[in-house]
Amino acid sequence: MKDDVTTDKGNFIGLVPLIFFLALYIGSGIITKNFDSMPLLVAMVMACMLAFALKGDNKQDKFEDKLKVFCKGAGQETMILMIVIFMLAGAFYYVTKSMQAVDTMTNIGLTFLPKRFLIPGIFILGCIISFAMGTSMGTVAALMPVAANIGQMADISMPLLAGVVVGGALFGDDLSLISASAIISAKTQDVSIFAKFKTNAIIVTPAFIITVLLLMIPHVGVISLTSLGHIQWIKALPYVVVIVASFLNINVLMVLILGIVSAVVIGLVGGDFTVIQAMGAIHKGMLSMADVSFISIIVGGLASLMTHMGGVAWLLHKITKRVRGPIGGKISIASLILLLDVITTNNTVSIMIAGPIAKKLSKAYKISPSYTASILDIYACIGQGMIPYGAQLLMAASIVGVSAAAIVPYSWYCMVLFVVSTIFLFTKFSPRDKLDEASAKVAEKAAEPKPAKALDTL
């Protein structure tokens, strides 16, 4: 097998499997008026079969060669880590539900949050947790069960609440100082994470405020506080543990494990279940994420195949070859990262691929490095919140029991962020970073004519 012998221009054939998948999945949903009619996993498997049948840049590849590429992509480190997070998230959900932590958090929210501020409150809580945790996956795992319970009691649309939680989760994934995608986007542009944060915050703040205002509009049903019962504060401890551990910058896996352990201990002491029943709840929770995990594995393999066939290289060539001016450069960077996220379904991987090209464009058209890093992170997160086969939507859909496609129309924060960020692209907004200013001063000093040295006297 040739090792990724792709031409500079790539090959459009490499994108055909993705186009086939989107046409099959979206088309069947439109025809049947039900996006659950075509199982996402089956559609992905069919797209993989097409990828194995097609010949891209690596025309000499045998079936075994493509199978190696597929397995390498499906088993990459980030993919396995994501699946472990899925499993722990499922376990946390089932254990906290069994020992009534979810009910307790629901009662607290319904008791103390004003009715009109209930949905925006969930969104803001998601933003806080994700900013502290630095990961959208952990936020969805912690908050989605509570939001779903609130939705049932307050008669709020489940897809809407799922969209709210995913939006809040992606807020922190983009803006947090400890988010992997934020760190990598800053590193690829040789700018500090703090400079990137300041620039990013300027863009994100209007989107955050608009989203909060929009979330005050949806209907919230009549809530009878007398039916909520007495709040058992000790039951809320697993969520307190998760939130506090997040602010202490503990790894998301350890955060979820601590949440599970604390829930099991409190449940055993309170007599909510026996040890065997607790283990059964953990097992059931992990199994509930099996479908999501299988889809993620197939998506990882398919993305690797499309890259190997030249699809990503073709996309890079087409987007960057006709760039004109600073605005064109910014639009190209945004389009590139957004389309890469649609292909890879991983914002961190997308940024790693697009980062070097974005850096060249930013230097050529004098776009601020901190702004370039912000564009990369923002549009990658927008993509994650808009694709029905992305990890965040899949996890939220699995917890609330709706299709991921049904959540997409309610991913309001990502939609608003897209509009606001795109408006910024067409402006002259490009803050000068301290590093830029220092470099400019050095360059000016170097350009100054040096005075002739005086002759040494004997």
Contacts in CASP RR format, 6 or more apart in sequence:
PFRMAT RR
TARGET T0000
AUTHOR 0000-0000-0000
METHOD contacts of the structure
MODEL  1
MKDDVTTDKGNFIGLVPLIFFLALYIGSGIITKNFDSMPLLVAMVMACML
AFALKGDNKQDKFEDKLKVFCKGAGQETMILMIVIFMLAGAFYYVTKSMQ
AVDTMTNIGLTFLPKRFLIPGIFILGCIISFAMGTSMGTVAALMPVAANI
GQMADISMPLLAGVVVGGALFGDDLSLISASAIISAKTQDVSIFAKFKTN
AIIVTPAFIITVLLLMIPHVGVISLTSLGHIQWIKALPYVVVIVASFLNI
NVLMVLILGIVSAVVIGLVGGDFTVIQAMGAIHKGMLSMADVSFISIIVG
GLASLMTHMGGVAWLLHKITKRVRGPIGGKISIASLILLLDVITTNNTVS
IMIAGPIAKKLSKAYKISPSYTASILDIYACIGQGMIPYGAQLLMAASIV
GVSAAAIVPYSWYCMVLFVVSTIFLFTKFSPRDKLDEASAKVAEKAAEPK
PAKALDTL
1 58 0 8 1.000
1 60 0 8 1.000
1 61 0 8 1.000
1 62 0 8 1.000
1 65 0 8 1.000
1 68 0 8 1.000
1 69 0 8 1.000
2 58 0 8 1.000
2 60 0 8 1.000
2 61 0 8 1.000
4 58 0 8 1.000
4 307 0 8 1.000
4 308 0 8 1.000
5 57 0 8 1.000
5 58 0 8 1.000
6 57 0 8 1.000
6 58 0 8 1.000
6 308 0 8 1.000
6 310 0 8 1.000
6 313 0 8 1.000
7 57 0 8 1.000
7 310 0 8 1.000
7 313 0 8 1.000
8 313 0 8 1.000
8 317 0 8 1.000
9 313 0 8 1.000
9 314 0 8 1.000
9 317 0 8 1.000
10 57 0 8 1.000
10 310 0 8 1.000
10 311 0 8 1.000
10 313 0 8 1.000
10 314 0 8 1.000
10 317 0 8 1.000
11 56 0 8 1.000
11 57 0 8 1.000
11 309 0 8 1.000
11 310 0 8 1.000
11 311 0 8 1.000
11 313 0 8 1.000
11 314 0 8 1.000
12 311 0 8 1.000
12 314 0 8 1.000
13 54 0 8 1.000
13 55 0 8 1.000
13 56 0 8 1.000
13 309 0 8 1.000
13 310 0 8 1.000
13 311 0 8 1.000
14 51 0 8 1.000
14 54 0 8 1.000
14 56 0 8 1.000
14 305 0 8 1.000
14 306 0 8 1.000
14 309 0 8 1.000
14 310 0 8 1.000
14 311 0 8 1.000
14 314 0 8 1.000
15 306 0 8 1.000
15 311 0 8 1.000
15 314 0 8 1.000
15 315 0 8 1.000
15 343 0 8 1.000
16 50 0 8 1.000
16 54 0 8 1.000
17 47 0 8 1.000
17 48 0 8 1.000
17 50 0 8 1.000
17 51 0 8 1.000
17 54 0 8 1.000
17 302 0 8 1.000
17 305 0 8 1.000
17 306 0 8 1.000
18 47 0 8 1.000
18 302 0 8 1.000
18 306 0 8 1.000
18 342 0 8 1.000
18 343 0 8 1.000
20 46 0 8 1.000
20 47 0 8 1.000
20 50 0 8 1.000
21 43 0 8 1.000
21 44 0 8 1.000
21 46 0 8 1.000
21 47 0 8 1.000
21 302 0 8 1.000
24 38 0 8 1.000
24 43 0 8 1.000
24 46 0 8 1.000
24 47 0 8 1.000
25 35 0 8 1.000
25 38 0 8 1.000
25 40 0 8 1.000
25 43 0 8 1.000
25 388 0 8 1.000
25 405 0 8 1.000
27 38 0 8 1.000
28 35 0 8 1.000
28 37 0 8 1.000
28 38 0 8 1.000
28 43 0 8 1.000
29 35 0 8 1.000
29 37 0 8 1.000
29 38 0 8 1.000
29 405 0 8 1.000
32 38 0 8 1.000
35 388 0 8 1.000
35 403 0 8 1.000
35 405 0 8 1.000
35 406 0 8 1.000
36 403 0 8 1.000
36 405 0 8 1.000
40 295 0 8 1.000
40 388 0 8 1.000
40 389 0 8 1.000
40 394 0 8 1.000
40 404 0 8 1.000
41 291 0 8 1.000
41 294 0 8 1.000
41 295 0 8 1.000
41 298 0 8 1.000
44 295 0 8 1.000
44 298 0 8 1.000
44 299 0 8 1.000
44 302 0 8 1.000
44 389 0 8 1.000
45 298 0 8 1.000
47 302 0 8 1.000
48 70 0 8 1.000
48 298 0 8 1.000
48 301 0 8 1.000
48 302 0 8 1.000
48 305 0 8 1.000
51 66 0 8 1.000
51 302 0 8 1.000
51 305 0 8 1.000
51 306 0 8 1.000
51 309 0 8 1.000
52 63 0 8 1.000
52 66 0 8 1.000
52 67 0 8 1.000
52 70 0 8 1.000
52 305 0 8 1.000
54 309 0 8 1.000
55 61 0 8 1.000
55 309 0 8 1.000
56 309 0 8 1.000
56 310 0 8 1.000
57 308 0 8 1.000
57 309 0 8 1.000
57 310 0 8 1.000
57 313 0 8 1.000
58 65 0 8 1.000
58 308 0 8 1.000
58 309 0 8 1.000
66 305 0 8 1.000
66 308 0 8 1.000
69 301 0 8 1.000
69 304 0 8 1.000
69 305 0 8 1.000
69 308 0 8 1.000
70 301 0 8 1.000
70 302 0 8 1.000
70 304 0 8 1.000
70 305 0 8 1.000
71 301 0 8 1.000
72 301 0 8 1.000
72 304 0 8 1.000
73 79 0 8 1.000
73 300 0 8 1.000
73 301 0 8 1.000
73 303 0 8 1.000
73 304 0 8 1.000
74 297 0 8 1.000
74 298 0 8 1.000
74 300 0 8 1.000
74 301 0 8 1.000
74 304 0 8 1.000
75 297 0 8 1.000
75 300 0 8 1.000
75 301 0 8 1.000
76 300 0 8 1.000
76 304 0 8 1.000
78 346 0 8 1.000
78 348 0 8 1.000
78 349 0 8 1.000
79 296 0 8 1.000
79 297 0 8 1.000
79 300 0 8 1.000
81 253 0 8 1.000
82 137 0 8 1.000
82 296 0 8 1.000
82 391 0 8 1.000
83 293 0 8 1.000
83 296 0 8 1.000
83 297 0 8 1.000
84 253 0 8 1.000
85 135 0 8 1.000
85 137 0 8 1.000
85 138 0 8 1.000
85 141 0 8 1.000
85 252 0 8 1.000
85 253 0 8 1.000
85 256 0 8 1.000
86 137 0 8 1.000
86 289 0 8 1.000
86 292 0 8 1.000
86 293 0 8 1.000
86 296 0 8 1.000
86 391 0 8 1.000
86 395 0 8 1.000
87 285 0 8 1.000
87 286 0 8 1.000
87 289 0 8 1.000
87 293 0 8 1.000
88 141 0 8 1.000
88 253 0 8 1.000
88 256 0 8 1.000
88 257 0 8 1.000
88 260 0 8 1.000
88 286 0 8 1.000
89 137 0 8 1.000
89 138 0 8 1.000
89 140 0 8 1.000
89 141 0 8 1.000
89 256 0 8 1.000
89 289 0 8 1.000
89 395 0 8 1.000
90 141 0 8 1.000
90 285 0 8 1.000
90 286 0 8 1.000
90 288 0 8 1.000
90 289 0 8 1.000
90 399 0 8 1.000
91 256 0 8 1.000
91 260 0 8 1.000
91 281 0 8 1.000
91 282 0 8 1.000
91 283 0 8 1.000
91 285 0 8 1.000
91 286 0 8 1.000
92 141 0 8 1.000
92 142 0 8 1.000
92 238 0 8 1.000
92 256 0 8 1.000
92 259 0 8 1.000
92 260 0 8 1.000
92 263 0 8 1.000
93 102 0 8 1.000
93 141 0 8 1.000
93 144 0 8 1.000
93 145 0 8 1.000
93 285 0 8 1.000
93 288 0 8 1.000
93 399 0 8 1.000
94 281 0 8 1.000
94 282 0 8 1.000
94 284 0 8 1.000
94 285 0 8 1.000
94 288 0 8 1.000
95 238 0 8 1.000
95 260 0 8 1.000
95 263 0 8 1.000
95 264 0 8 1.000
95 278 0 8 1.000
95 281 0 8 1.000
95 282 0 8 1.000
96 102 0 8 1.000
96 145 0 8 1.000
96 238 0 8 1.000
96 239 0 8 1.000
96 259 0 8 1.000
96 263 0 8 1.000
97 103 0 8 1.000
97 145 0 8 1.000
97 281 0 8 1.000
98 267 0 8 1.000
98 272 0 8 1.000
98 273 0 8 1.000
98 277 0 8 1.000
98 278 0 8 1.000
98 281 0 8 1.000
99 235 0 8 1.000
99 238 0 8 1.000
99 263 0 8 1.000
99 264 0 8 1.000
99 266 0 8 1.000
99 267 0 8 1.000
99 270 0 8 1.000
99 272 0 8 1.000
99 273 0 8 1.000
100 232 0 8 1.000
100 235 0 8 1.000
100 272 0 8 1.000
101 235 0 8 1.000
101 236 0 8 1.000
101 237 0 8 1.000
101 238 0 8 1.000
101 239 0 8 1.000
101 263 0 8 1.000
101 266 0 8 1.000
102 145 0 8 1.000
102 146 0 8 1.000
102 149 0 8 1.000
103 149 0 8 1.000
103 235 0 8 1.000
104 231 0 8 1.000
104 232 0 8 1.000
104 233 0 8 1.000
104 235 0 8 1.000
104 236 0 8 1.000
105 146 0 8 1.000
105 149 0 8 1.000
105 236 0 8 1.000
105 239 0 8 1.000
106 146 0 8 1.000
106 149 0 8 1.000
106 150 0 8 1.000
106 153 0 8 1.000
107 228 0 8 1.000
107 229 0 8 1.000
107 231 0 8 1.000
108 231 0 8 1.000
108 236 0 8 1.000
109 118 0 8 1.000
109 150 0 8 1.000
110 118 0 8 1.000
110 150 0 8 1.000
110 153 0 8 1.000
110 154 0 8 1.000
110 223 0 8 1.000
110 225 0 8 1.000
110 228 0 8 1.000
111 225 0 8 1.000
111 228 0 8 1.000
111 231 0 8 1.000
113 121 0 8 1.000
115 220 0 8 1.000
115 223 0 8 1.000
116 216 0 8 1.000
116 220 0 8 1.000
117 216 0 8 1.000
118 150 0 8 1.000
118 154 0 8 1.000
118 156 0 8 1.000
118 220 0 8 1.000
119 156 0 8 1.000
119 160 0 8 1.000
119 161 0 8 1.000
119 164 0 8 1.000
119 215 0 8 1.000
119 216 0 8 1.000
119 218 0 8 1.000
119 220 0 8 1.000
120 212 0 8 1.000
120 215 0 8 1.000
120 216 0 8 1.000
121 215 0 8 1.000
122 143 0 8 1.000
122 146 0 8 1.000
122 147 0 8 1.000
122 150 0 8 1.000
122 161 0 8 1.000
122 164 0 8 1.000
122 165 0 8 1.000
123 164 0 8 1.000
123 165 0 8 1.000
123 167 0 8 1.000
123 168 0 8 1.000
123 211 0 8 1.000
123 212 0 8 1.000
123 215 0 8 1.000
123 413 0 8 1.000
124 212 0 8 1.000
125 143 0 8 1.000
126 139 0 8 1.000
126 143 0 8 1.000
126 165 0 8 1.000
126 167 0 8 1.000
126 168 0 8 1.000
126 169 0 8 1.000
126 171 0 8 1.000
127 168 0 8 1.000
127 171 0 8 1.000
127 172 0 8 1.000
127 208 0 8 1.000
129 139 0 8 1.000
129 142 0 8 1.000
129 143 0 8 1.000
129 169 0 8 1.000
129 242 0 8 1.000
129 243 0 8 1.000
129 246 0 8 1.000
130 136 0 8 1.000
130 138 0 8 1.000
130 139 0 8 1.000
130 168 0 8 1.000
130 169 0 8 1.000
130 170 0 8 1.000
130 171 0 8 1.000
130 172 0 8 1.000
130 173 0 8 1.000
130 176 0 8 1.000
131 171 0 8 1.000
131 172 0 8 1.000
131 175 0 8 1.000
131 176 0 8 1.000
132 176 0 8 1.000
132 243 0 8 1.000
132 246 0 8 1.000
132 247 0 8 1.000
133 139 0 8 1.000
133 172 0 8 1.000
133 176 0 8 1.000
133 246 0 8 1.000
133 252 0 8 1.000
133 255 0 8 1.000
134 172 0 8 1.000
134 173 0 8 1.000
134 176 0 8 1.000
134 178 0 8 1.000
134 179 0 8 1.000
134 180 0 8 1.000
134 246 0 8 1.000
134 252 0 8 1.000
135 173 0 8 1.000
135 179 0 8 1.000
135 180 0 8 1.000
135 252 0 8 1.000
136 166 0 8 1.000
136 168 0 8 1.000
136 169 0 8 1.000
136 170 0 8 1.000
136 172 0 8 1.000
136 173 0 8 1.000
136 381 0 8 1.000
136 384 0 8 1.000
136 392 0 8 1.000
137 169 0 8 1.000
137 252 0 8 1.000
137 391 0 8 1.000
137 392 0 8 1.000
137 395 0 8 1.000
138 169 0 8 1.000
138 252 0 8 1.000
138 255 0 8 1.000
138 256 0 8 1.000
139 165 0 8 1.000
139 168 0 8 1.000
139 169 0 8 1.000
139 172 0 8 1.000
140 165 0 8 1.000
140 166 0 8 1.000
140 169 0 8 1.000
140 392 0 8 1.000
140 395 0 8 1.000
140 396 0 8 1.000
140 399 0 8 1.000
141 256 0 8 1.000
141 395 0 8 1.000
142 239 0 8 1.000
142 242 0 8 1.000
142 243 0 8 1.000
143 165 0 8 1.000
143 169 0 8 1.000
144 162 0 8 1.000
144 165 0 8 1.000
144 395 0 8 1.000
144 396 0 8 1.000
144 399 0 8 1.000
144 400 0 8 1.000
145 399 0 8 1.000
146 239 0 8 1.000
147 161 0 8 1.000
147 162 0 8 1.000
147 164 0 8 1.000
147 165 0 8 1.000
148 158 0 8 1.000
148 161 0 8 1.000
148 162 0 8 1.000
148 399 0 8 1.000
148 400 0 8 1.000
150 156 0 8 1.000
150 161 0 8 1.000
151 157 0 8 1.000
151 158 0 8 1.000
151 161 0 8 1.000
153 223 0 8 1.000
153 228 0 8 1.000
154 220 0 8 1.000
154 221 0 8 1.000
154 223 0 8 1.000
155 219 0 8 1.000
155 220 0 8 1.000
155 221 0 8 1.000
155 222 0 8 1.000
156 218 0 8 1.000
156 219 0 8 1.000
156 220 0 8 1.000
156 221 0 8 1.000
157 218 0 8 1.000
157 410 0 8 1.000
158 400 0 8 1.000
158 401 0 8 1.000
158 402 0 8 1.000
159 400 0 8 1.000
159 402 0 8 1.000
159 406 0 8 1.000
159 407 0 8 1.000
159 409 0 8 1.000
159 410 0 8 1.000
160 218 0 8 1.000
160 410 0 8 1.000
161 400 0 8 1.000
162 393 0 8 1.000
162 396 0 8 1.000
162 397 0 8 1.000
162 399 0 8 1.000
162 400 0 8 1.000
162 402 0 8 1.000
162 407 0 8 1.000
162 410 0 8 1.000
163 396 0 8 1.000
163 407 0 8 1.000
163 410 0 8 1.000
163 411 0 8 1.000
163 412 0 8 1.000
163 413 0 8 1.000
164 215 0 8 1.000
164 410 0 8 1.000
164 412 0 8 1.000
164 413 0 8 1.000
165 396 0 8 1.000
166 385 0 8 1.000
166 392 0 8 1.000
166 393 0 8 1.000
166 396 0 8 1.000
166 407 0 8 1.000
166 411 0 8 1.000
166 414 0 8 1.000
167 211 0 8 1.000
167 385 0 8 1.000
167 411 0 8 1.000
167 412 0 8 1.000
167 413 0 8 1.000
167 414 0 8 1.000
168 413 0 8 1.000
169 392 0 8 1.000
170 381 0 8 1.000
170 382 0 8 1.000
170 384 0 8 1.000
170 385 0 8 1.000
170 392 0 8 1.000
170 413 0 8 1.000
170 414 0 8 1.000
171 204 0 8 1.000
171 208 0 8 1.000
171 413 0 8 1.000
172 179 0 8 1.000
173 179 0 8 1.000
173 181 0 8 1.000
173 182 0 8 1.000
173 347 0 8 1.000
173 381 0 8 1.000
173 384 0 8 1.000
174 181 0 8 1.000
174 182 0 8 1.000
174 200 0 8 1.000
174 204 0 8 1.000
174 377 0 8 1.000
174 378 0 8 1.000
174 380 0 8 1.000
174 381 0 8 1.000
175 182 0 8 1.000
175 197 0 8 1.000
175 200 0 8 1.000
175 201 0 8 1.000
175 204 0 8 1.000
176 182 0 8 1.000
177 193 0 8 1.000
177 194 0 8 1.000
177 197 0 8 1.000
178 249 0 8 1.000
179 377 0 8 1.000
180 348 0 8 1.000
181 347 0 8 1.000
181 348 0 8 1.000
181 351 0 8 1.000
181 377 0 8 1.000
181 380 0 8 1.000
181 381 0 8 1.000
182 193 0 8 1.000
182 196 0 8 1.000
182 197 0 8 1.000
182 200 0 8 1.000
182 377 0 8 1.000
183 193 0 8 1.000
184 348 0 8 1.000
184 351 0 8 1.000
184 352 0 8 1.000
185 196 0 8 1.000
185 351 0 8 1.000
185 355 0 8 1.000
185 373 0 8 1.000
185 374 0 8 1.000
185 376 0 8 1.000
185 377 0 8 1.000
185 380 0 8 1.000
186 192 0 8 1.000
186 193 0 8 1.000
186 195 0 8 1.000
186 196 0 8 1.000
186 370 0 8 1.000
186 373 0 8 1.000
188 351 0 8 1.000
188 352 0 8 1.000
188 355 0 8 1.000
188 356 0 8 1.000
188 358 0 8 1.000
188 359 0 8 1.000
188 373 0 8 1.000
188 376 0 8 1.000
189 196 0 8 1.000
189 355 0 8 1.000
189 358 0 8 1.000
189 359 0 8 1.000
189 362 0 8 1.000
189 369 0 8 1.000
189 370 0 8 1.000
189 372 0 8 1.000
189 373 0 8 1.000
189 376 0 8 1.000
190 359 0 8 1.000
190 369 0 8 1.000
190 435 0 8 1.000
191 369 0 8 1.000
191 370 0 8 1.000
191 373 0 8 1.000
191 433 0 8 1.000
191 435 0 8 1.000
192 435 0 8 1.000
195 369 0 8 1.000
195 370 0 8 1.000
195 433 0 8 1.000
195 434 0 8 1.000
195 435 0 8 1.000
196 370 0 8 1.000
196 373 0 8 1.000
196 374 0 8 1.000
196 377 0 8 1.000
198 370 0 8 1.000
198 431 0 8 1.000
199 368 0 8 1.000
199 370 0 8 1.000
199 371 0 8 1.000
199 373 0 8 1.000
199 374 0 8 1.000
199 431 0 8 1.000
200 370 0 8 1.000
200 373 0 8 1.000
200 374 0 8 1.000
200 377 0 8 1.000
200 378 0 8 1.000
202 429 0 8 1.000
202 431 0 8 1.000
203 374 0 8 1.000
203 378 0 8 1.000
203 417 0 8 1.000
203 420 0 8 1.000
203 421 0 8 1.000
203 424 0 8 1.000
204 378 0 8 1.000
204 417 0 8 1.000
206 420 0 8 1.000
207 413 0 8 1.000
207 416 0 8 1.000
207 417 0 8 1.000
207 419 0 8 1.000
207 420 0 8 1.000
207 421 0 8 1.000
208 413 0 8 1.000
210 416 0 8 1.000
210 420 0 8 1.000
211 412 0 8 1.000
211 413 0 8 1.000
211 416 0 8 1.000
214 412 0 8 1.000
214 416 0 8 1.000
215 412 0 8 1.000
234 266 0 8 1.000
235 266 0 8 1.000
237 262 0 8 1.000
237 266 0 8 1.000
238 259 0 8 1.000
238 260 0 8 1.000
238 262 0 8 1.000
238 263 0 8 1.000
238 266 0 8 1.000
241 258 0 8 1.000
241 259 0 8 1.000
241 262 0 8 1.000
242 255 0 8 1.000
242 256 0 8 1.000
242 258 0 8 1.000
242 259 0 8 1.000
245 254 0 8 1.000
245 255 0 8 1.000
245 258 0 8 1.000
245 259 0 8 1.000
246 255 0 8 1.000
250 258 0 8 1.000
260 282 0 8 1.000
264 278 0 8 1.000
264 282 0 8 1.000
266 272 0 8 1.000
267 273 0 8 1.000
267 278 0 8 1.000
268 274 0 8 1.000
268 275 0 8 1.000
268 278 0 8 1.000
273 281 0 8 1.000
288 398 0 8 1.000
289 395 0 8 1.000
289 398 0 8 1.000
291 398 0 8 1.000
292 391 0 8 1.000
292 394 0 8 1.000
292 395 0 8 1.000
292 398 0 8 1.000
295 389 0 8 1.000
295 394 0 8 1.000
296 345 0 8 1.000
296 391 0 8 1.000
296 394 0 8 1.000
299 345 0 8 1.000
299 389 0 8 1.000
299 390 0 8 1.000
300 344 0 8 1.000
300 345 0 8 1.000
300 346 0 8 1.000
303 343 0 8 1.000
303 344 0 8 1.000
303 345 0 8 1.000
303 346 0 8 1.000
303 349 0 8 1.000
306 312 0 8 1.000
306 343 0 8 1.000
307 313 0 8 1.000
307 343 0 8 1.000
311 343 0 8 1.000
312 340 0 8 1.000
312 343 0 8 1.000
312 353 0 8 1.000
315 336 0 8 1.000
315 339 0 8 1.000
315 340 0 8 1.000
315 343 0 8 1.000
316 336 0 8 1.000
316 357 0 8 1.000
319 332 0 8 1.000
319 335 0 8 1.000
319 336 0 8 1.000
319 339 0 8 1.000
320 332 0 8 1.000
320 336 0 8 1.000
320 357 0 8 1.000
320 361 0 8 1.000
323 329 0 8 1.000
323 332 0 8 1.000
323 361 0 8 1.000
323 364 0 8 1.000
323 365 0 8 1.000
325 365 0 8 1.000
326 365 0 8 1.000
326 366 0 8 1.000
326 367 0 8 1.000
326 428 0 8 1.000
326 430 0 8 1.000
327 425 0 8 1.000
327 426 0 8 1.000
328 365 0 8 1.000
329 361 0 8 1.000
329 364 0 8 1.000
329 365 0 8 1.000
329 367 0 8 1.000
330 365 0 8 1.000
330 367 0 8 1.000
330 371 0 8 1.000
330 375 0 8 1.000
330 425 0 8 1.000
331 425 0 8 1.000
332 361 0 8 1.000
333 354 0 8 1.000
333 358 0 8 1.000
333 361 0 8 1.000
333 362 0 8 1.000
333 367 0 8 1.000
333 372 0 8 1.000
333 375 0 8 1.000
333 376 0 8 1.000
334 375 0 8 1.000
334 379 0 8 1.000
334 421 0 8 1.000
334 422 0 8 1.000
334 425 0 8 1.000
336 354 0 8 1.000
336 357 0 8 1.000
336 358 0 8 1.000
337 350 0 8 1.000
337 351 0 8 1.000
337 354 0 8 1.000
337 358 0 8 1.000
337 375 0 8 1.000
337 376 0 8 1.000
337 379 0 8 1.000
337 380 0 8 1.000
338 379 0 8 1.000
338 380 0 8 1.000
338 382 0 8 1.000
338 383 0 8 1.000
340 350 0 8 1.000
340 353 0 8 1.000
340 354 0 8 1.000
340 380 0 8 1.000
341 347 0 8 1.000
341 350 0 8 1.000
341 379 0 8 1.000
341 380 0 8 1.000
341 383 0 8 1.000
341 384 0 8 1.000
341 387 0 8 1.000
342 383 0 8 1.000
342 387 0 8 1.000
343 350 0 8 1.000
344 350 0 8 1.000
344 353 0 8 1.000
345 384 0 8 1.000
345 387 0 8 1.000
345 389 0 8 1.000
345 390 0 8 1.000
345 391 0 8 1.000
346 391 0 8 1.000
347 377 0 8 1.000
347 380 0 8 1.000
347 381 0 8 1.000
347 383 0 8 1.000
347 384 0 8 1.000
348 380 0 8 1.000
350 380 0 8 1.000
351 376 0 8 1.000
351 377 0 8 1.000
351 380 0 8 1.000
354 376 0 8 1.000
355 376 0 8 1.000
358 372 0 8 1.000
358 375 0 8 1.000
358 376 0 8 1.000
359 369 0 8 1.000
359 372 0 8 1.000
361 367 0 8 1.000
361 372 0 8 1.000
362 368 0 8 1.000
362 369 0 8 1.000
362 371 0 8 1.000
362 372 0 8 1.000
366 430 0 8 1.000
367 430 0 8 1.000
368 430 0 8 1.000
368 431 0 8 1.000
368 432 0 8 1.000
368 433 0 8 1.000
368 436 0 8 1.000
369 433 0 8 1.000
369 435 0 8 1.000
369 436 0 8 1.000
370 431 0 8 1.000
370 433 0 8 1.000
371 429 0 8 1.000
371 430 0 8 1.000
371 431 0 8 1.000
375 421 0 8 1.000
375 425 0 8 1.000
378 417 0 8 1.000
378 421 0 8 1.000
379 418 0 8 1.000
379 421 0 8 1.000
381 414 0 8 1.000
381 417 0 8 1.000
382 414 0 8 1.000
382 417 0 8 1.000
382 418 0 8 1.000
382 421 0 8 1.000
383 414 0 8 1.000
384 390 0 8 1.000
384 391 0 8 1.000
384 392 0 8 1.000
384 414 0 8 1.000
385 392 0 8 1.000
385 393 0 8 1.000
385 408 0 8 1.000
385 411 0 8 1.000
385 414 0 8 1.000
386 408 0 8 1.000
386 411 0 8 1.000
386 414 0 8 1.000
386 415 0 8 1.000
387 393 0 8 1.000
387 408 0 8 1.000
388 394 0 8 1.000
388 403 0 8 1.000
388 404 0 8 1.000
388 405 0 8 1.000
388 407 0 8 1.000
388 408 0 8 1.000
389 404 0 8 1.000
390 404 0 8 1.000
393 404 0 8 1.000
393 407 0 8 1.000
393 408 0 8 1.000
393 411 0 8 1.000
394 404 0 8 1.000
396 404 0 8 1.000
396 407 0 8 1.000
397 403 0 8 1.000
397 404 0 8 1.000
397 406 0 8 1.000
397 407 0 8 1.000
END
